[in-house]
Amino acid sequence: MHSKMGGKRDYKTDGVARFIYNWPYLVMILSFLMVIMFMNIMTGTGLKVTLAPNTWYDTSNQMTLQQFGFQSGFDSWAEMMTSTKGGAEGEEGRNVTRTQTLDRLFLIFESEGGRNLLEKGKLEFIKKVQDDFFGSDNFPEWCRLDEETGECLGFTSLMESGGAGSFFDSDGVIKPESEWDGIISSTWCSGSSTKTALSITMVDKDFSCDNSVDPFKVTYFKSTLDLGGPLAEYESVQRDVAEQHRELGDGYFSTDAAVIFKEDQEEASDLGINLYFGGLNPVGGVAYGSVLSYLMADMMLATGSILFVFLYLLFSLRSLFLSVIGIFEILVSVPMSFAIFAILGNGYVSFLQFMGLFIIMGIGADDIFVFMDAYTQSMRDLYIEDGEEKFLKAYARSSQAMLVTSCTSGMAFFATAISPIPAVAAFGTTMGFMVFCDFFLVITWFPAGVLIWETWFKNCTSQVKEVTTEEMLAAAMNPKLGKVETWFDKEFMKYQEKESFGKSLIGFFLVLIVVCLGVAASSLKVTGDLPANFSDEHPFTKFRSLSTSAFESSGGIPKREINIFFGIDAKDPVNRDGLDPQGDTLANFANWDPDHDITSHAVQASIADLCTTVAADSQLVYNNEVYCFVDDFKAYLTAIGKSWADETHGELIVSKGFMDYQRLLFVQRYAEGGHKSGVVVDGHTLNTTTLNAEFSSGNAGNLNVFSYITFNSTLPLKTNELTLAEMSDVFDKWQAHIDTHNAAFPAAKGIQFCLVWYFLRAGEAIVSTTLVGVAISLVFAAVVLIVANANYIIASLALLTILAVISCVTMMMVILGWNIDFLGSVCLIVVIGLSVDYTVHLCHSYTHSVEESQFSRTKQAAREMGVSIVSGAVTSFGASVFLLPTALTFFQQFGTFMCATIVFSLILSIFFFLSLTTHYGPERRADGNTSSGDIMFLKKKNIKVATSS
């Protein structure tokens, strides 16, 4: 064979390898310039981090319908808080910058163990938290300003100096405890049983005004603070809403406010107080900034991942220069991939994409080890005297192996891009490009760096010793092996030589595959659940929970609402052409139903009848609870001295008077925890100032109108309590009511929406896309393995090993109680790409081994690639471990998945795959160039590589 005869070598990669060998400095410069170019592209495109809810929603119209109802109510609420409308200078030319509420900060103080907060030290601490924040350096730039004085408005709190019901006087000094009962009785309560607005909104709902038996007790206090809008250079809080909230979250809350409160949380715990902060608007700047602050803290853990990989590179490579250029190559693949993502027309990145940094650390380090092991072994080859030929051999062997692993890993990530979930698709796309960017750099930048190191640095770190020809031959015949190589060569293969040992392992793992897949198939539940941002005990989750459960103003019985919309095209409700699926804008405009006429008495009567009929269905509606705008319209007509029964006042349903009436109803229902119902005119969403001009000009009759009714359904609050089949059954029952109504009243066609239906459709999509994604990844892995090895036997054994890894991962999901949800579906798809790496390296070495017997070829593969796969596993595991202590639950879950996949892949590639090759692998035939199972038309293309190794 050529490798033992010194024959001429001819590798497919010779052209690139020769260029790198002859021009290493130029290659590094060109690679560096390319990196700089991509980084400039990334920074120039202005990618934005998104917390928009539609990043988890598909591009059907499910979430957008919900937005209709939310926006109509939210705008009316915002308008109630808005004293001026119409632009940055207001109606009279006065500056209204930050004199309105852009978003609202909530602070909740909880006494640990249910103890009483009415203690001097605790009350003084609560006031200190508020005063310190109010007096912080940057707060005046974001506070809501008083229209008259231009000063910052303070907290709405029972701790404000001199405020109604406050324990502190106007100088900020706490009043004597002997006065506290009097303050509470006179301001918090009206009599011994009735609470006032102060205690209802700012004290927990378990607070009692009766202290005749037990003293007053408070477990929770709530304080609120308005942050001002419109921000400078914006006209109104109702225009460019997303941009203003993003500016608030990015520019202030995540970097300043959240930092202050996190410091206060540490001090609070020493006093037996739990402090929670956040915002209730899920897409507001306060909520966005809060989550972003935790994400920033989590990303700081990436420095630990980077440091671990760097130190392991330093330990393994024994070169600071190689470690630096190696870690650089891995890190810059991240901005390069984001730049390509932006070039494809994307403007937003979701939190899920930031996991790429942790993942690529392990993948990138694995590639470095593969190249360095091939390079080191090639340099020891005494049958090749020319240094360039040694480099060509190392480059050909390593680049082919890395190409195979990069293709399988990258394609597995790209397979997730078929998901209808924008965040999942974006994650898969970005990670796919990240893998290939790293591959490009590890076959250009890094080999060039190794050649420069060989020339200038290698001899500086090791003592040069003259070696005789005899010593060189002795070293070639008995090469010095490291500890890992020795274990594989001597210990592991000693047991593999015993037929009973290897076949027992094979039998054990085959049984394990069957058991794991059987348990997973019967136990794993498919849901459309979103990954929770944080665990149940995380401060942000506790804040959201307490804000809706601990206080009276949060409303009574929790509700799972179902909306029915009218006036919208039921088949194509909204136009979303050209929108970024992860962007803040949910829709361009509504597609109206041309047959709908809400001013018709007959249409109103049909909707009223639908409200009554559906509300009476106790299987679907809780306690007949319905919010029907027709009932509101009847009440409005009665209030102005008219009767709906006259059938002559239908046009007043789009009048300014009814718009104002709806606004008041919304405020009342908001305070009581009720749901919304209403009529929205031409997308003005109850903006009566705009509508005045329409009505006065006589154009009101030309306006488009949509309306909606809301039911409190019997659906559970937690979607994972229902299977997809159960969700589908309930959906069909609701749809049956709507179909009956639509058939009878074509001028009042309705379309239903409930957030649960999104999970239903998402769950169905997850089933199909997961199956398709897994199939794509498996088929692609099979094709790559067959083409790369030109042998169906070795490819089949590798695929069987991948199946074993998948079975173990699914079993782990069952044990941990996971479902196949958004993140679970991603795990099942990418596990194929992540699990194939170690097996592919062993495959490659086995296929290109010059040995003849199964045992000898397996032994050579284990000896040559054992160090690479162990080192790759160590760095991948070490990088992934830093995901486990993160706050964001999808980081934690993916970190668990990564660690488990790496452990399973390493164990199975060594103990299962090598056992398979020892006893069932293809043997090399007598001609020295072919093996059993070879696919000859592929082998002809690979023959030169195979015979040259």
C-alpha positions, 0 to 999 in steps of 0.5 A, spaced: 500 500 500 502 507 498 502 508 505 508 503 506 511 503 500 512 511 499 508 511 493 505 518 490 499 521 494 493 524 490 488 527 495 481 530 493 483 536 498 490 537 495 489 544 492 486 547 498 491 544 502 497 546 498 495 553 498 495 553 505 501 550 506 505 555 501 501 561 503 499 560 511 500 568 512 495 570 507 490 564 509 490 567 516 489 574 513 484 573 508 480 569 513 481 574 518 478 579 513 472 575 512 471 575 519 471 582 520 467 583 514 461 578 517 462 582 523 461 589 520 455 586 516 452 583 523 453 590 527 450 594 521 444 590 520 441 592 527 439 585 529 434 586 535 433 581 541 425 580 541 421 578 546 415 579 542 410 573 543 409 571 536 416 569 536 413 562 539 407 563 535 406 560 527 405 564 521 398 562 521 393 567 524 392 564 531 395 569 535 393 575 531 386 574 532 388 574 540 391 581 538 385 584 536 381 583 542 387 585 546 389 591 542 382 594 542 382 593 550 389 595 551 388 602 547 382 604 551 385 603 557 391 607 555 387 612 552 383 613 559 390 614 562 392 619 557 390 626 558 393 629 551 392 626 544 395 628 538 402 628 537 409 630 541 406 637 542 399 636 544 393 639 542 395 646 545 402 646 543 405 644 549 410 638 550 407 632 552 414 628 552 413 623 558 407 626 561 403 619 559 404 612 562 408 608 557 409 602 562 408 600 569 413 597 574 410 593 580 414 591 586 411 586 590 414 585 597 412 578 601 413 576 608 417 569 608 413 564 612 407 568 612 409 572 617 407 580 618 410 585 614 407 590 619 414 591 623 418 597 623 424 594 620 420 591 614 416 597 613 423 602 613 426 597 608 420 597 603 421 605 603 428 605 602 427 600 596 423 605 593 426 611 595 433 609 593 430 607 586 427 614 585 433 617 587 438 613 582 442 617 577 438 615 571 431 614 573 429 622 572 430 620 564 425 615 564 420 617 569 413 619 568 413 627 569 407 631 572 404 635 566 404 642 571 411 641 574 415 637 570 417 633 576 418 625 576 411 622 579 413 617 585 410 611 587 403 609 588 405 606 595 403 606 602 410 607 604 410 614 600 412 620 605 405 624 607 401 619 602 394 617 604 394 611 608 402 611 609 406 610 615 411 615 614 410 623 615 412 628 610 419 628 612 419 620 611 420 619 618 416 612 620 410 614 625 409 611 632 407 604 632 401 606 636 398 610 631 398 604 626 391 601 627 388 608 627 391 609 620 389 602 617 382 603 620 381 610 617 384 609 611 385 602 609 378 600 611 371 603 611 368 600 618 370 593 620 369 589 614 369 593 608 376 595 604 377 601 601 381 602 594 388 603 598 387 596 601 384 593 595 390 595 590 396 595 595 395 590 600 394 582 599 387 580 599 387 576 605 388 582 609 382 583 614 379 590 616 377 586 623 382 587 628 377 585 634 380 578 635 387 578 632 391 584 630 392 587 623 396 582 619 399 584 612 403 578 608 404 582 601 405 589 599 404 592 592 407 598 589 407 601 582 411 606 579 409 609 572 415 610 567 413 616 562 412 616 555 412 618 549 419 618 549 423 623 546 422 623 538 416 619 539 409 623 538 405 618 542 405 612 547 400 609 542 405 610 536 411 606 535 409 602 541 414 596 540 420 601 539 419 605 545 418 599 549 424 596 546 428 602 548 425 602 555 427 595 556 434 596 552 436 602 555 434 603 562 430 597 565 435 591 563 441 595 565 439 600 571 433 598 574 433 591 574 440 591 577 438 595 583 432 591 585 437 585 584 441 588 589 435 589 594 433 582 593 439 580 597 438 585 602 431 583 603 432 576 604 436 578 610 430 581 613 425 575 612 422 579 605 422 576 598 422 582 593 419 581 586 419 586 581 416 586 573 411 589 569 404 586 567 404 588 560 407 581 557 410 585 551 412 592 555 419 595 556 419 593 564 417 585 562 422 585 556 427 589 560 426 584 566 427 578 562 433 581 558 437 582 565 436 575 567 438 573 560 444 577 560 446 574 567 445 567 564 450 569 558 455 571 563 456 564 564 458 563 557 465 566 559 465 560 564 464 555 558 469 559 554 474 559 559 473 551 560 474 550 553 480 554 552 484 551 558 482 544 556 485 546 549 491 549 552 492 542 556 491 538 550 495 542 545 500 544 550 501 551 546 498 558 548 498 560 540 494 554 538 489 555 544 488 562 542 487 562 535 483 555 536 478 559 541 478 565 536 476 561 531 470 558 535 468 564 537 467 568 531 463 563 528 457 566 532 457 573 529 458 570 522 452 566 523 448 571 525 450 576 520 448 570 514 442 570 518 441 577 517 443 577 510 437 572 509 432 578 511 431 577 518 431 583 523 430 579 530 433 574 534 430 570 540 433 568 546 433 561 544 439 563 539 443 565 544 444 557 546 448 557 540 454 560 543 454 554 548 453 549 543 458 551 538 464 551 543 464 543 544 463 542 536 468 547 535 473 544 540 472 537 537 474 539 530 480 542 533 482 535 536 480 531 530 485 536 526 491 536 531 490 528 532 491 527 524 496 532 524 500 529 530 500 522 527 501 524 520 508 528 522 510 521 526 509 517 519 516 515 517 514 512 511 513 519 508 519 524 508 516 530 505 513 535 510 508 538 505 506 531 503 505 529 511 501 536 511 497 534 505 495 527 508 493 530 515 489 535 512 485 530 507 484 525 513 481 530 518 477 535 513 474 529 510 472 527 517 470 534 519 466 535 513 462 529 514 460 531 522 459 538 520 454 536 514 450 531 519 450 536 525 449 542 520 443 538 517 440 536 523 440 543 525 437 546 519 432 540 519 429 544 525 428 550 520 421 547 517 418 548 524 412 553 524 415 556 530 419 562 528 424 562 534 425 554 533 426 555 526 431 561 527 435 557 532 436 551 527 437 556 521 443 560 525 446 553 528 446 550 522 450 556 519 454 556 525 456 549 524 459 551 517 462 557 519 466 553 524 468 548 519 470 553 514 475 556 519 477 550 522 480 548 515 483 554 513 484 559 519 486 553 524 491 549 519 494 555 517 496 557 524 498 550 526 503 551 520 506 558 523 506 555 530 510 549 527 515 554 524 516 560 529 513 557 536 514 549 536 521 549 538 520 555 543 516 550 547 520 544 547 527 542 547 530 540 540 533 533 540 537 529 535 534 523 533 538 517 530 535 513 524 534 507 528 531 511 534 526 513 529 524 506 526 523 504 533 519 509 535 515 508 528 514 500 530 512 502 537 509 509 538 509 512 544 502 512 546 498 517 551 494 514 557 487 514 553 490 511 547 494 506 551 487 504 555 484 503 548 489 499 545 491 495 551 485 495 556 479 496 552 481 491 546 483 486 550 476 485 552 474 486 545 478 480 543 474 475 547 468 474 543 463 473 549 464 480 552 463 484 545 457 480 543 454 480 550 455 488 550 451 488 543 446 484 546 445 488 552 444 495 548 440 492 543 435 490 548 436 497 551 434 500 544 427 496 544 426 497 551 427 505 551 423 506 545 417 502 547 417 506 554 418 512 550 412 511 545 407 509 550 409 515 555 412 521 551 406 526 551 406 531 545 403 538 547 404 545 544 406 548 550 411 554 550 417 553 554 416 557 560 421 563 561 423 561 568 422 555 573 416 556 578 420 558 584 424 564 580 423 571 582 420 573 575 415 567 575 413 568 582 412 576 581 407 574 575 404 569 579 403 573 585 400 579 581 394 575 579 393 571 585 395 575 591 391 581 591 383 583 590 384 587 584 387 581 580 380 579 579 376 572 582 376 566 578 381 565 573 379 564 566 381 561 560 377 565 555 375 564 548 373 569 543 369 569 537 370 575 532 365 578 527 367 582 521 373 579 519 374 574 513 374 567 516 378 564 511 384 569 511 383 574 517 389 578 517 395 580 512 402 579 514 406 579 507 413 581 508 413 581 516 419 578 520 416 572 523 420 574 530 418 581 529 414 586 533 408 587 528 403 581 528 399 584 522 399 589 517 392 590 517 385 586 517 382 582 511 375 585 512 368 581 511 365 585 506 358 582 507 358 584 515 354 589 517 354 590 525 349 596 524 343 591 522 339 589 527 338 582 525 346 581 525 346 584 532 340 579 534 343 573 531 350 575 535 345 576 541 342 569 540 349 566 539 351 569 546 345 566 549 346 559 546 353 558 547 353 560 554 348 555 556 352 549 554 355 547 560 360 543 557 363 549 554 362 555 558 363 556 565 357 558 569 354 561 563 359 567 563 359 571 557 361 578 555 357 580 549 357 587 546 350 586 544 348 586 551 352 592 552 349 596 547 342 594 549 344 597 556 347 603 553 341 605 549 337 604 555 341 609 558 340 614 553 333 613 553 332 609 547 330 601 546 334 596 542 327 593 541 325 598 537 330 596 531 331 603 529 337 604 533 342 599 530 347 605 527 349 607 534 353 601 535 359 605 532 357 612 535 362 616 539 357 615 545 358 607 545 365 608 544 366 612 550 361 607 554 365 601 552 371 605 555 368 605 561 366 598 561 373 596 560 376 600 566 370 597 570 371 589 568 379 590 568 378 592 575 374 586 577 378 581 573 372 581 567 373 579 560 373 584 554 367 584 549 366 590 544 366 593 537 372 596 534 371 601 528 376 601 522 382 599 526 382 606 530 381 601 536 376 606 540 380 612 539 375 617 539 379 623 538 380 620 531 373 618 530 370 624 532 373 627 525 370 621 521 363 622 524 363 629 523 365 629 516 360 624 515 365 618 513 363 614 519 358 609 514 364 607 510 368 605 516 370 597 517 368 594 523 370 588 527 367 586 534 368 580 538 364 576 544 368 573 550 366 566 554 369 564 560 370 557 558 371 550 562 378 549 559 383 548 564 388 554 565 394 549 564 394 546 557 398 540 558 392 537 562 389 536 555 392 531 550 391 533 543 385 529 542 382 532 548 383 539 545 381 537 538 374 534 541 373 541 545 375 545 539 370 541 534 364 542 539 365 550 539 366 550 532 359 546 531 356 552 534 359 557 530 358 553 523 351 553 525 350 560 526 354 562 520 350 558 516 344 561 518 346 568 518 352 569 513 352 577 514 354 575 521 359 570 520 364 568 526 371 566 527 373 563 534 380 564 537 382 561 544 390 561 546 389 553 547 387 552 540 394 555 538 397 549 542 392 545 539 395 547 532 402 547 534 402 540 537 399 538 531 405 541 527 410 539 532 408 532 531 409 532 523 415 537 523 418 532 528 417 526 524 419 530 518 425 533 521 427 526 524 426 523 518 430 528 514 436 528 519 436 520 519 436 520 511 441 525 510 446 522 516 445 515 512 447 518 505 453 522 508 455 515 512 454 511 505 458 516 501 463 518 506 465 510 507 462 507 501 460 501 505 453 499 507 455 495 512 459 500 516 454 505 515 448 501 517 452 499 524 453 507 525 446 508 524 444 503 529 449 506 534 445 513 532 438 509 534 441 507 540 443 514 542 436 517 540 432 511 544 437 513 551 435 520 550 427 519 549 428 514 555 431 520 559 425 525 557 420 520 560 424 519 566 425 527 567 417 528 565 419 532 559 414 532 553 415 533 546 413 540 546 417 546 542 424 544 545 423 537 546 421 537 538 428 540 537 432 536 542 429 529 538 431 532 531 438 535 533 440 529 537 441 525 530 446 531 528 450 531 535 450 524 536 453 522 530 460 525 531 464 520 535 461 514 531 463 518 524 470 519 527 471 512 528 467 510 522 472 514 518 478 511 521 476 504 521 474 505 513 481 507 512 485 502 516 490 498 512 489 492 516 485 487 514 481 483 520 475 486 523 479 486 530 485 489 527 481 495 524 477 496 530 483 497 534 487 502 529 480 506 529 480 506 537 487 507 538 487 513 532 481 516 534 480 515 542 483 521 544 479 525 539 472 523 541 474 523 549 477 530 548 471 532 544 466 529 549 470 533 555 469 540 552 462 539 549 460 536 556 464 542 560 461 547 555 454 545 556 454 544 563 454 552 564 447 551 561 445 548 567 445 553 572 442 558 568 435 562 570 432 561 563 428 554 563 429 552 556 437 554 557 437 549 563 433 544 559 437 544 553 443 544 557 441 537 560 439 534 553 446 536 551 450 533 557 446 527 556 447 526 549 454 527 549 455 522 555 450 517 551 454 518 544 461 517 548 459 511 551 455 508 545 460 509 540 465 506 544 462 500 547 456 499 542 459 501 535 466 498 537 463 492 539 459 492 532 465 493 528 469 488 532 464 482 530 460 485 524 464 490 521 467 489 514 473 486 513 478 488 508 479 483 502 486 480 499 487 486 494 488 491 500 483 496 496 476 493 498 472 491 503 466 486 504 460 491 503 463 496 499 459 500 494 463 500 488 461 506 484 462 510 490 469 506 492 472 508 485 471 515 487 474 514 494 479 509 492 485 514 492 484 516 499 483 509 501 489 507 499 493 512 501 492 512 508 
